[in-house]
Amino acid sequence: MRGPGQPRSAVSEVRELTLTAMSGRSLASATERSNSGRTRSLVDIEVVGWTVDLPMAADSASRSASRQWARRFGIFFAALLLVVCAVYVARRTLLLDVARVFLDRDAELVSQEKADGVRIVFAKPPPPWVVPLKNVMNPMWQSIGAEGVNYYTFAGPGNLFRSYSERSDPTSSYYQAWVGAYVTKRSDGTVPQDLLSWAKQVTELDQRSWLAAMGDPAPLAEWAPPSSTGSVVVDGRTLELWRGIMRTHSDLSEKADSPLAMLVGMPTKSSWPPGIRSFHDVTLDGYFVCWPDATRRVSIVVYAVAAIPNDQSARDSGSHGDIRDELLGLMKTATVEAVR
């Protein structure tokens, strides 16, 4: 930089210079070749006699680096936004997957499966059914001196944008429907002689416990005597198929503030059919087969149920009738797997 009247020593190396002057102010670009032979671009700005020489290459490189960082940040932010949106949209499915992984590794469950000597494995169900979950039943069956594991599946969210399971939707054919199997083991090592009565006890206790965990203040579960309705093949066995009717409550809840209710998900009350209320009365229409394993001293019950609401408005909105074959089809995929 130089002042008026000072020699141009700061730009003595400039070989070529194009200067455009206008009212005492000028902007020019020049190419300077130094004694070392290097070439650089200059901006020579003269305002009222003052001259400033600026390296244009450095300024251009800075702008280029800024653009690269801006582009990289934009790509990263867009990718992060997509991930966050995907996680939020699929949060119900992700919660169920996390719960499944946690339960599969639960020390008490692993120990119980080893004590039982077997586990039940279902084939991967079609949508909207979730991959089967497991639950240790010892606290629920303590009153009848039994231990064991429940393996079950239900209809999850109908699509990625739905924050609740089809099982909780009063307008869905899958309302209150689930399929599963119990491996039960008596604490005294005996095998029940009356398996129908035994199946009644373990399922009633399970249903009451489930409703309590969902927040039902007065859980109800009462089976009517079952009736034979043909036979079915499960795990290579031809077994008598029983049909039973249970008087119970729906687990549909307006608040859905219990951990289990939040895991399953509930539709907003505004979407419920008229006349529906939390934990309303329902009739479970169920199918089950059962058989003993005398060698391992366990009993196995494979079941499938769906609910028909008692009030007419809910009954008209849909029932399990059109998924009966689907329920029985899922039952037939159950297989017994040895655990050591």
C-alpha positions as a printed Julia matrix, in Angstrom:
340×3 Matrix{Float64}:
   0.0     0.0     0.0
   1.32    3.53   -0.79
   0.21    7.09   -0.21
   0.1    10.02   -2.62
   3.47   10.94   -4.01
   5.25    7.77   -2.77
   7.19    5.68   -5.33
   5.53    2.5    -6.71
   8.15    0.2    -5.14
   5.37   -2.2    -3.9
   4.41   -3.0    -7.48
   7.79   -2.72   -9.16
   7.64   -6.36  -10.25
   4.42   -5.94  -12.22
   5.15   -6.74  -15.86
   1.67   -6.26  -17.27
  -1.01   -4.02  -15.88
  -4.35   -2.96  -17.27
  -5.86   -0.06  -15.44
  -9.25    1.47  -15.93
  -9.63    4.83  -14.22
 -12.92    6.47  -13.41
 -13.26    9.7   -11.35
 -10.16    9.0    -9.33
 -11.14    5.37   -8.58
  -9.97    2.33  -10.58
 -10.12   -1.47  -10.46
  -7.6    -3.49  -12.39
  -6.34   -6.97  -12.56
  -2.78   -7.72  -13.4
  -0.45  -10.6   -13.86
   2.86  -10.34  -12.09
   5.84  -12.53  -12.81
   8.32  -12.44   -9.92
  12.09  -12.88  -10.08
  11.58  -16.54   -9.18
   9.48  -17.08  -12.28
   6.13  -17.66  -10.45
   2.99  -15.98  -11.74
   0.24  -14.56   -9.55
  -2.89  -12.48  -10.1
  -3.28   -9.13   -8.43
  -6.08   -6.7    -7.85
  -4.79   -3.12   -7.88
  -7.37   -0.82   -6.34
  -6.66    2.89   -6.4
  -8.97    5.2    -4.47
  -8.01    8.88   -4.14
  -4.37    8.13   -4.72
  -4.08    5.05   -2.46
  -3.25    1.7    -4.08
  -3.84   -1.79   -2.59
  -2.46   -4.96   -4.16
  -4.59   -8.11   -3.28
  -3.88  -11.73   -4.32
  -6.96  -12.89   -6.31
  -5.96  -16.57   -6.27
  -6.09  -16.77   -2.47
  -9.51  -15.1    -2.42
 -10.83  -17.49   -5.08
  -9.51  -20.54   -3.21
 -11.16  -19.32   -0.01
 -14.51  -18.95   -1.76
 -14.14  -22.42   -3.31
 -13.37  -24.0     0.07
 -16.37  -22.24    1.61
 -18.63  -23.59   -1.13
 -17.29  -27.13   -0.59
 -17.92  -26.95    3.15
 -21.39  -25.55    2.56
 -22.17  -28.36    0.1
 -20.85  -31.03    2.47
 -22.82  -29.6     5.38
 -25.94  -29.47    3.23
 -25.57  -33.13    2.24
 -24.89  -34.17    5.83
 -27.86  -32.2     7.16
 -30.18  -33.61    4.48
 -29.04  -37.17    5.25
 -29.47  -36.61    9.0
 -32.96  -35.19    8.43
 -33.92  -38.24    6.35
 -32.66  -40.6     9.08
 -34.55  -38.7    11.8
 -37.74  -38.71    9.72
 -37.4   -42.43    8.96
 -36.84  -43.25   12.65
 -39.83  -41.16   13.69
 -42.1   -42.67   11.06
 -41.09  -46.25   11.91
 -40.77  -45.72   15.67
 -43.45  -48.29   16.58
 -41.79  -51.02   14.54
 -38.37  -50.05   15.89
 -39.65  -50.19   19.48
 -41.01  -53.69   18.9
 -37.7   -54.77   17.36
 -35.75  -53.36   20.32
 -38.11  -55.11   22.76
 -37.67  -58.39   20.9
 -33.87  -58.19   21.02
 -33.95  -57.33   24.74
 -36.37  -60.16   25.6
 -34.46  -62.74   23.57
 -31.39  -62.02   25.68
 -33.14  -61.79   29.02
 -31.28  -64.01   31.49
 -34.46  -65.28   33.16
 -36.03  -66.21   29.83
 -32.9   -68.0    28.62
 -32.76  -69.92   31.9
 -36.43  -70.88   31.68
 -36.1   -72.17   28.12
 -33.21  -74.36   29.26
 -35.3   -75.65   32.16
 -38.2   -76.4    29.79
 -35.89  -78.12   27.32
 -37.87  -76.76   24.37
 -38.95  -73.53   22.74
 -41.66  -72.75   20.19
 -40.64  -71.26   16.86
 -43.12  -69.77   14.41
 -42.39  -69.2    10.75
 -41.87  -65.54    9.89
 -45.43  -64.2     9.62
 -46.65  -62.05    6.74
 -47.42  -58.35    7.27
 -48.93  -56.87    9.31
 -48.02  -59.57   11.87
 -44.9   -58.79   13.89
 -42.01  -61.21   14.31
 -42.97  -63.27   17.41
 -42.03  -62.03   20.87
 -41.28  -64.01   24.04
 -42.23  -63.51   27.66
 -41.44  -65.4    30.85
 -44.76  -66.36   32.52
 -43.54  -67.44   35.96
 -45.04  -64.49   37.91
 -48.38  -64.83   36.08
 -48.66  -68.58   36.7
 -47.29  -68.66   40.22
 -50.77  -69.12   41.69
 -51.17  -72.49   39.9
 -47.61  -73.63   40.57
 -46.42  -73.35   36.98
 -43.54  -71.85   35.05
 -42.89  -71.38   31.37
 -42.7   -69.06   28.38
 -45.26  -67.44   26.1
 -44.37  -67.06   22.41
 -46.75  -64.75   20.56
 -47.37  -62.41   17.65
 -49.99  -59.81   16.82
 -50.79  -57.45   13.96
 -48.44  -54.47   14.11
 -48.75  -51.08   12.37
 -50.51  -51.31    9.02
 -47.94  -49.01    7.42
 -44.84  -47.0     8.35
 -46.85  -43.84    8.98
 -49.11  -45.46   11.58
 -48.11  -45.02   15.22
 -50.25  -47.87   16.57
 -50.76  -51.57   15.94
 -53.64  -52.99   13.93
 -54.37  -55.04   17.03
 -55.39  -51.81   18.78
 -57.58  -50.49   15.96
 -61.31  -51.1    16.6
 -62.0   -50.75   12.87
 -59.43  -53.39   11.85
 -60.07  -57.07   11.17
 -57.04  -57.7    13.38
 -58.55  -55.96   16.41
 -57.49  -57.78   19.6
 -56.16  -60.69   17.52
 -53.02  -62.62   18.35
 -51.44  -66.02   17.81
 -49.09  -67.78   20.18
 -47.98  -70.81   22.14
 -47.27  -71.61   25.76
 -44.66  -74.0    27.05
 -45.81  -74.75   30.6
 -43.98  -76.65   33.3
 -45.46  -77.53   36.68
 -43.25  -76.75   39.63
 -43.79  -80.26   41.06
 -42.64  -81.89   37.85
 -46.0   -83.49   37.02
 -47.91  -83.24   33.74
 -51.61  -82.22   33.93
 -54.07  -85.0    33.23
 -56.81  -82.62   32.08
 -55.09  -80.49   29.44
 -58.26  -78.61   28.48
 -58.69  -77.39   32.05
 -54.99  -76.58   32.21
 -55.16  -74.56   28.97
 -58.13  -72.65   30.4
 -56.2   -71.73   33.55
 -52.98  -70.55   31.89
 -54.79  -68.47   29.25
 -57.1   -66.78   31.75
 -54.16  -65.84   33.98
 -52.25  -64.57   30.97
 -55.15  -62.41   29.76
 -55.74  -60.86   33.18
 -52.06  -60.11   33.56
 -51.91  -58.52   30.08
 -54.92  -56.3    30.79
 -53.44  -55.2    34.12
 -50.17  -54.3    32.4
 -52.15  -52.27   29.83
 -53.79  -50.27   32.63
 -57.17  -52.01   32.99
 -58.37  -51.23   36.54
 -60.52  -54.4    36.69
 -59.07  -57.15   34.46
 -61.55  -59.83   33.4
 -61.01  -63.2    31.67
 -63.47  -66.1    31.83
 -63.57  -69.03   29.38
 -66.74  -70.88   28.52
 -66.32  -74.67   28.11
 -64.56  -75.33   24.75
 -65.92  -77.54   22.0
 -64.16  -79.73   19.42
 -64.17  -78.32   15.9
 -62.16  -80.83   13.86
 -58.43  -81.46   13.7
 -55.32  -79.64   12.57
 -51.68  -80.59   11.97
 -49.13  -78.72   14.11
 -45.44  -79.68   14.27
 -46.2   -82.91   12.42
 -48.88  -83.92   14.92
 -52.54  -84.35   14.02
 -54.3   -82.73   16.96
 -57.87  -82.06   17.96
 -58.75  -78.42   17.37
 -60.72  -76.78   20.15
 -62.75  -73.61   19.99
 -63.43  -71.55   23.08
 -65.23  -68.31   23.89
 -63.8   -65.98   26.53
 -65.58  -63.04   28.14
 -63.0   -60.33   28.75
 -62.04  -56.7    28.14
 -60.37  -55.0    25.22
 -56.96  -53.52   26.02
 -57.85  -50.37   24.05
 -56.95  -47.37   26.2
 -57.45  -43.64   25.87
 -54.39  -42.75   27.96
 -51.98  -45.47   26.83
 -49.45  -44.42   29.47
 -48.26  -47.85   30.6
 -45.01  -49.21   29.1
 -46.84  -52.07   27.35
 -49.53  -49.76   25.94
 -46.86  -47.4    24.62
 -45.05  -50.34   23.01
 -48.16  -51.61   21.22
 -49.48  -48.14   20.42
 -53.05  -46.81   20.56
 -55.13  -44.84   18.04
 -56.43  -41.47   19.16
 -59.86  -41.56   20.76
 -61.28  -39.33   18.02
 -60.77  -42.19   15.56
 -62.7   -44.77   17.65
 -66.15  -45.85   16.45
 -69.09  -44.34   18.37
 -69.83  -46.06   21.66
 -66.33  -47.47   22.15
 -64.64  -46.76   25.48
 -61.39  -47.76   27.15
 -61.27  -51.42   28.25
 -64.74  -52.11   26.91
 -66.23  -55.61   27.05
 -65.3   -58.01   24.27
 -65.71  -61.66   23.45
 -62.59  -63.54   22.46
 -63.28  -66.24   19.93
 -60.31  -68.57   20.11
 -58.86  -71.79   18.74
 -56.25  -73.94   20.44
 -54.53  -77.31   20.45
 -52.59  -78.83   23.32
 -50.41  -81.85   24.0
 -48.05  -83.12   26.71
 -44.34  -83.85   26.43
 -43.89  -86.52   29.1
 -40.15  -86.8    28.48
 -39.46  -83.15   29.29
 -42.45  -82.92   31.66
 -43.92  -79.89   29.91
 -47.28  -79.16   28.28
 -47.7   -77.15   25.1
 -50.69  -75.02   24.09
 -50.85  -73.36   20.66
 -53.61  -70.77   20.31
 -55.12  -68.13   18.04
 -57.76  -65.6    19.06
 -59.54  -62.49   17.86
 -62.14  -60.27   19.48
 -65.72  -59.56   18.56
 -66.82  -56.41   20.42
 -70.03  -56.82   22.4
 -71.59  -53.49   21.44
 -73.28  -53.45   18.06
 -71.58  -50.35   16.64
 -68.13  -51.86   17.16
 -69.29  -55.25   15.89
 -70.48  -53.65   12.66
 -67.09  -52.0    12.14
 -65.36  -55.34   11.61
 -64.75  -58.77   13.08
 -62.22  -61.56   12.95
 -64.37  -63.73   10.66
 -62.41  -62.94    7.53
 -59.05  -63.79    9.15
 -60.0   -67.19   10.61
 -57.98  -69.05    7.99
 -55.08  -66.67    8.58
 -55.17  -67.36   12.31
 -55.23  -71.13   11.81
 -52.51  -70.86    9.17
 -50.2   -69.13   11.63
 -50.93  -71.77   14.27
 -49.85  -74.49   11.85
 -46.39  -72.92   11.45
 -45.51  -73.54   15.13
 -42.67  -76.01   15.63
 -41.03  -77.38   18.75
 -37.28  -76.84   18.97
 -35.04  -78.54   21.54
 -33.04  -76.31   23.89
 -29.87  -77.52   25.58
